[in-house]
């Protein structure tokens, strides 16, 4: 095995991990937007990113 093949395999492995993490993040934020904006309260889906909403949620937890 040469260093080039090792670097190529390592690079492809890291690229796969990055792509999977990005897909997980997109699914997470998409789920937040759909769950809050469409299924939940019915307001704008972008409202889920407002800090006041998260402060309200944290007030219930703590």
Backbone bond lengths (Angstrom), bond angles and torsions (degrees), N, CA, C in turn:
res aa  C-N    CA-C-N  psi(-1)  N-CA   C-N-CA  omega(-1)  CA-C   N-CA-C  phi
1 X - - - 1.448 - - 1.520 109.16 -
2 X 1.285 115.46 133.41 1.463 119.84 178.24 1.521 109.61 -95.76
3 X 1.328 114.79 164.59 1.463 119.77 178.62 1.519 111.38 -63.28
4 X 1.310 116.28 -33.04 1.465 119.62 179.91 1.523 111.19 -64.82
5 X 1.323 116.50 -41.97 1.471 118.57 -179.94 1.531 111.01 -69.36
6 X 1.339 116.29 -35.84 1.464 119.32 177.55 1.522 110.14 -65.68
7 X 1.323 117.63 -44.74 1.463 121.21 178.45 1.521 111.36 -64.15
8 X 1.314 116.94 -38.30 1.457 120.39 179.36 1.526 110.61 -64.99
9 X 1.333 116.96 -45.52 1.463 120.31 179.37 1.525 111.02 -65.23
10 X 1.329 117.16 -40.39 1.454 120.98 178.72 1.521 110.83 -65.66
11 X 1.321 116.91 -41.89 1.458 121.02 178.53 1.516 111.93 -63.31
12 X 1.317 117.34 -41.79 1.467 120.48 178.46 1.529 110.68 -66.40
13 X 1.326 116.46 -37.92 1.462 120.62 177.70 1.522 110.71 -63.29
14 X 1.314 116.95 -46.38 1.466 120.85 178.84 1.527 111.56 -64.91
15 X 1.325 117.05 -37.82 1.462 120.91 177.65 1.523 110.94 -62.64
16 X 1.323 116.85 -40.95 1.459 120.33 177.42 1.527 111.11 -62.74
17 X 1.321 116.46 -42.68 1.463 120.31 179.31 1.522 110.73 -62.86
18 X 1.326 117.15 -43.46 1.468 121.15 179.79 1.521 110.94 -63.28
19 X 1.322 116.72 -42.82 1.470 120.46 179.64 1.524 110.57 -63.71
20 X 1.324 117.26 -42.31 1.466 120.41 179.25 1.521 110.81 -64.40
21 X 1.343 117.55 -42.59 1.463 120.55 178.10 1.528 111.97 -63.09
22 X 1.324 116.93 -38.14 1.463 120.34 176.96 1.527 111.37 -66.23
23 X 1.323 116.77 -41.00 1.467 119.72 177.68 1.526 111.43 -64.72
24 X 1.329 117.04 -38.02 1.461 120.61 176.89 1.524 110.10 -63.86
25 X 1.331 117.27 -42.80 1.470 120.83 -179.78 1.527 110.74 -64.59
26 X 1.333 117.33 -42.20 1.466 120.96 179.13 1.531 109.77 -63.68
27 X 1.324 117.00 -42.82 1.468 120.02 179.10 1.527 111.12 -65.21
28 X 1.326 117.44 -38.91 1.456 121.50 179.87 1.520 111.26 -64.04
29 X 1.330 116.28 -51.75 1.461 119.22 -178.10 1.524 111.79 -69.79
30 X 1.320 116.99 -34.45 1.459 119.51 174.80 1.520 111.62 -64.34
31 X 1.336 116.05 -39.81 1.460 120.37 176.98 1.518 112.11 -65.70
32 X 1.336 116.32 -38.69 1.472 119.22 175.72 1.519 111.02 -60.71
33 X 1.312 116.13 -45.38 1.465 120.39 -176.99 1.524 111.19 -66.92
34 X 1.321 117.17 -43.13 1.466 120.17 -179.44 1.529 110.23 -69.83
35 X 1.326 116.48 -42.50 1.457 119.86 -178.71 1.511 113.18 -64.52
36 X 1.319 117.01 -40.00 1.469 119.23 -178.31 1.523 111.68 -84.66
37 X 1.331 116.59 -46.48 1.462 119.93 -172.55 1.504 115.57 -80.89
38 X 1.325 117.25 -33.19 1.465 120.06 -175.57 1.520 111.15 -102.77
39 X 1.315 117.19 -52.77 1.457 120.66 -176.20 1.530 111.12 -80.49
40 X 1.318 115.85 -40.26 1.459 120.20 -172.22 1.510 114.46 -82.79
41 X 1.310 115.53 -116.22 1.462 123.59 -170.88 1.532 112.95 -63.61
42 X 1.299 117.87 -28.19 1.448 120.54 178.70 1.515 114.60 90.34
43 X 1.323 117.80 -0.67 1.461 120.72 175.96 1.524 109.65 -75.65
44 X 1.288 115.83 -170.33 1.456 121.44 178.40 1.528 110.34 -62.29
45 X 1.318 118.21 135.72 1.463 120.63 178.44 1.530 113.42 -59.80
46 X 1.324 117.74 -24.39 1.460 120.03 179.63 1.522 112.32 -75.64
47 X 1.331 117.42 -11.37 1.462 120.80 178.45 1.519 112.23 -65.39
48 X 1.316 117.39 -19.55 1.459 120.70 -178.35 1.531 111.89 -66.67
49 X 1.309 117.96 -16.83 1.461 121.57 -178.86 1.528 113.15 -95.17
50 X 1.317 117.55 5.16 1.458 119.80 179.52 1.530 110.08 -78.76
51 X 1.331 117.52 134.58 1.470 120.28 -178.39 1.525 113.70 -62.41
52 X 1.331 117.77 -29.30 1.460 120.02 -179.91 1.534 111.57 -63.22
53 X 1.312 116.67 -37.01 1.462 120.42 178.63 1.521 110.22 -63.94
54 X 1.317 117.01 -44.84 1.455 120.78 -178.70 1.527 110.91 -69.15
55 X 1.316 117.99 -33.65 1.460 120.69 175.66 1.529 109.88 -65.36
56 X 1.325 116.29 -40.05 1.465 121.23 177.05 1.522 110.66 -62.60
57 X 1.327 117.28 -42.76 1.473 121.48 178.55 1.520 110.13 -64.25
58 X 1.331 117.04 -44.24 1.471 120.59 -179.56 1.524 111.68 -65.63
59 X 1.330 117.56 -30.60 1.457 120.50 176.95 1.521 111.32 -62.99
60 X 1.342 117.50 -34.73 1.453 121.10 177.62 1.531 111.42 -70.21
61 X 1.323 116.34 -36.55 1.457 121.21 -175.95 1.520 112.01 -75.11
62 X 1.323 117.15 -41.66 1.461 120.58 -173.54 1.490 113.05 -99.52
